[in-house]
Structures are given as structure tokens and as C-alpha cells.
């Protein structure tokens, strides 16, 4: 069971509407919460006495957030347009999918003291990046926002060493590579600063984790 809360805010450019030049930005705010259900499945195989394989599956969880669109600090002309089109006070539904995931694990008992372990995992983040938005007013409108997320892979290696009857050391390292895509910059500066424009074609992040567990 998964409980989630959502709060989204977006600036409304009042100055883009005729006769509202110079007005500060307004705001659109959406809040909601929902509870979703999913399931986990797991299988453990032991083809040899010293070798085990396990696979686990976590299902996707669908969440739907509902709220009434709340507009604040909206200029009079834009407010009139919102009233005319029925968007003011319209009900908003946002559908989000928490990604499914698969993890494959293995453990090999080298001898009475040493054991080696490894994990390979996959998560369906491309499904999370596709969000359905429905506006229910006089005329209902539904569209999908695709954030172009990519699926992720996770790799981990570990080892256990037992140097006593009640002493077990466990060491592991996990690695994940994140491709952040292109980064475009278009910043309007002041009269003495000028504009800043450009693009960074390579933006990546390497996540490395090291864990040490001691049981006694």
C-alpha cells in the first residue's frame, strides 16, 4: 500500500495578456493525495548447495490526484478569460504511475568463510515520466505530458566474510549511471550583464555507494 501527496505550483505570466503589461506573475496551485495498491513477487532458486539465485518483482502502482484548480493574483483580463472558458474553478485529475521494478540476485558460498553476491536491477521510469492530465469543466480536456524519462539499471557487488562463529563482515558496492540529457541556457540579463545562451550536450551523474555491515 502506497500513500502519496502531490503539490504543484506554476507561475502565470500576466504580462503576456494584452492590457496587463507590468503585472507580477500569478500562480496556479494544485494539491491532492491518493492511496494505491501493488504487489511484490519473489522466487528463490538453489541449483547447487553453495549457489542461490533470487528474482523479485515489484508491480507498478497507479495514483490519481484530484483537486480544484486554484488561481491567485490573476489579472482582470486573464481572469475574465478563465471564467469565460470555464477553466476557473475546474476540476483537475493528474494520473501518475509509480514504476515497476525487477531485481535479479545471486549468492555463491565460496567456502565456509567467504561468500560472493551480486545484484542487477531495472526500474521502469519511462512510465513515471508520462503523466495524464484531465481538466473537467464545461468541456473536458485530457492530454499526456511526456517528460521523456528513461528506464534505469542498477548494479551491485558484495562479499561476506565470517571470521568467527558470531562475527560476519559484509561489504558491498552499488553503481548507477544517470543520463540527464541536454541542458539549454537562455537567461536574460540586465543592461550591464547581457544575455547568457548556450547548451551543454553531456550531463551525467554517477552514483556510487559503499556499505559495510558488521554483525556480532
C-alpha distance (Angstrom), angle and dihedral (degrees) to the residues before:
residue distance angle dihedral
X1 . . .
X2 3.79 . .
X3 3.80 125.6 .
X4 3.81 117.7 -165.9
X5 3.78 137.8 179.0
X6 3.80 124.9 -156.1
X7 3.79 129.7 -161.4
X8 3.79 120.3 173.7
X9 3.80 128.5 176.3
X10 3.78 128.1 -173.7
X11 3.80 129.9 -176.1
X12 3.82 117.0 -123.0
X13 3.80 114.6 -146.4
X14 3.81 103.7 -136.8
X15 3.80 91.7 177.5
X16 3.81 91.1 65.0
X17 3.82 89.9 69.7
X18 3.85 118.7 79.9
X19 3.82 115.8 -100.4
X20 3.83 91.7 18.5
X21 3.80 99.7 85.0
X22 3.80 112.6 145.9
X23 3.78 96.8 21.5
X24 3.82 115.3 131.9
X25 3.78 120.1 -112.8
X26 3.76 120.2 -78.2
X27 3.79 123.7 -145.7
X28 3.78 139.2 -123.5
X29 3.80 114.3 -157.0
X30 3.80 128.7 -172.3
X31 3.81 125.2 -178.1
X32 3.76 131.7 175.7
X33 3.78 146.8 138.5
X34 3.79 136.0 -148.4
X35 3.79 142.6 174.7
X36 3.80 122.4 -133.2
X37 3.79 134.2 -172.4
X38 3.78 128.7 -139.3
X39 3.78 139.4 155.1
X40 3.80 141.9 -129.4
X41 3.80 125.3 -141.7
X42 3.77 127.1 -170.5
X43 3.80 138.0 179.9
X44 3.82 126.5 -168.9
X45 3.82 119.3 -161.9
X46 3.81 127.0 -171.8
X47 3.82 108.2 -170.7
X48 3.82 90.7 166.5
X49 3.77 133.1 25.4
X50 3.81 91.6 -110.6
X51 3.81 98.9 33.9
X52 3.82 127.9 75.0
X53 3.80 132.5 175.6
X54 3.77 126.5 -168.2
X55 3.78 133.7 -175.5
X56 3.79 125.6 -169.7
X57 3.79 130.2 -172.1
X58 3.80 126.3 -161.7
X59 3.78 114.3 -165.1
X60 3.78 124.7 -133.9
X61 3.80 117.8 -99.3
X62 3.80 121.6 -143.7
X63 3.80 118.6 -144.9
X64 3.80 128.8 -173.4
X65 3.78 121.4 -165.4
X66 3.80 118.9 -162.1
X67 3.79 128.3 -169.0
X68 3.78 143.6 139.6
X69 3.81 111.7 -101.5
X70 3.81 108.3 -107.4
X71 3.81 115.6 -154.0
X72 3.82 120.1 -172.2
X73 3.82 133.4 -178.8
X74 3.80 91.9 12.8
X75 3.80 117.5 164.0
X76 3.83 118.0 -115.0
X77 3.81 95.8 -109.6
X78 3.79 94.3 48.9
X79 3.80 90.8 43.3
X80 3.78 88.8 55.2
X81 3.80 90.7 51.7
X82 3.80 91.0 50.0
X83 3.80 90.5 50.6
X84 3.80 92.1 47.0
X85 3.81 94.2 50.7
X86 3.81 93.4 42.3
X87 3.82 93.4 -120.4
X88 3.81 91.9 119.9
X89 3.78 105.7 91.8
X90 3.80 92.9 5.4
X91 3.79 120.5 152.8
X92 3.80 115.9 -112.1
X93 3.81 126.1 -154.6
X94 3.81 119.5 -169.5
X95 3.81 117.5 -171.9
X96 3.80 117.3 -159.9
X97 3.81 129.0 177.5
X98 3.80 119.8 -147.7
X99 3.82 103.4 -143.0
X100 3.76 126.1 -104.3
X101 3.80 117.0 -124.3
X102 3.81 139.6 -160.3
X103 3.83 126.0 -160.2
X104 3.81 125.5 -170.4
X105 3.81 116.5 -166.0
X106 3.76 135.8 -178.0
X107 3.80 135.3 -170.4
X108 3.82 127.3 -170.3
X109 3.80 121.2 -171.5
X110 3.79 102.6 -146.8
X111 3.81 94.2 -175.1
X112 3.78 139.6 -34.8
X113 3.81 91.6 -62.6
X114 3.82 108.3 29.2
X115 3.81 129.8 62.2
X116 3.81 129.1 172.6
X117 3.82 124.9 -152.2
X118 3.81 137.5 -176.3
X119 3.81 138.1 -178.7
X120 3.80 133.9 -161.3
X121 3.79 117.8 -172.1
X122 3.82 137.8 -178.5
X123 3.81 129.1 -165.6
X124 3.81 125.7 -168.2
X125 3.82 99.2 -133.7
X126 3.81 92.6 151.8
X127 3.82 87.3 74.1
X128 3.82 90.6 51.9
X129 3.81 89.9 54.2
X130 3.81 92.3 60.7
X131 3.80 108.9 79.0
X132 3.81 123.7 179.7
X133 3.80 115.7 -143.4
X134 3.82 122.9 -167.6
X135 3.82 125.4 -172.6
X136 3.80 111.7 -161.7
X137 3.79 113.0 -164.5
X138 3.81 130.4 111.0
X139 3.81 88.4 -36.0
X140 3.80 118.0 24.1
X141 3.80 116.7 -134.1
X142 3.81 126.6 -168.7
X143 3.78 127.1 -172.9
X144 3.81 137.2 160.3
X145 3.79 122.9 -124.6
X146 3.80 110.6 -151.7
X147 3.81 112.3 -160.7
X148 3.83 89.6 -175.2
X149 3.80 95.0 -124.2
X150 3.79 117.2 175.2
X151 3.79 128.5 -140.9
X152 3.80 115.9 -99.6
X153 3.80 133.0 -135.4
X154 3.77 127.1 -154.3
X155 3.82 128.5 -160.7
X156 3.78 129.0 -172.8
X157 3.81 137.7 173.6
X158 3.78 126.9 -166.9
X159 3.76 145.3 168.0
X160 3.79 137.3 -158.3
X161 3.78 126.7 -153.6
X162 3.79 124.1 -171.3
X163 3.79 110.5 -161.0
X164 3.78 95.6 168.1
X165 3.79 141.1 19.2
X166 3.82 91.6 -96.9
X167 3.80 100.0 24.3
X168 3.80 122.8 88.5
X169 3.80 125.4 168.4
X170 3.79 119.0 -161.0
X171 3.83 122.4 -170.2
X172 3.79 125.8 178.8
X173 3.79 141.9 166.5
X174 3.81 126.3 -156.5
X175 3.81 127.6 -165.0
X176 3.80 132.9 -166.1
X177 3.81 129.7 173.8
X178 3.82 120.0 -151.2
X179 3.80 122.3 -164.6
X180 3.81 108.0 -156.2
X181 3.82 94.9 -173.3
X182 3.79 126.2 -141.5
X183 3.79 121.5 -20.5
X184 3.80 116.9 -150.9
X185 3.80 122.2 -166.9
X186 3.80 123.3 -158.8
X187 3.79 108.4 159.4
X188 3.77 121.7 164.8
X189 3.79 110.4 -140.8
X190 3.78 133.1 -162.9
X191 3.82 125.4 -90.8
X192 3.81 91.5 -86.0
X193 3.81 96.3 40.7
X194 3.78 106.7 47.3
X195 3.78 126.5 -154.7
X196 3.81 125.2 -52.1
X197 3.78 114.6 -145.4
X198 3.78 131.0 163.2
X199 3.78 147.0 107.0
X200 3.79 134.4 -117.0
X201 3.79 108.1 -150.1
X202 3.82 97.4 -169.8
X203 3.80 120.4 52.3
X204 3.78 116.5 157.0
X205 3.78 137.2 154.7
X206 3.81 126.1 -154.2
X207 3.81 115.3 -154.9
X208 3.80 115.6 -160.9
X209 3.80 124.1 177.9
X210 3.80 128.9 -174.6
X211 3.80 121.4 -167.3
X212 3.79 131.3 -171.5
X213 3.82 121.3 -170.4
X214 3.80 124.8 -176.0
X215 3.83 120.5 -171.7
X216 3.81 122.4 -170.4
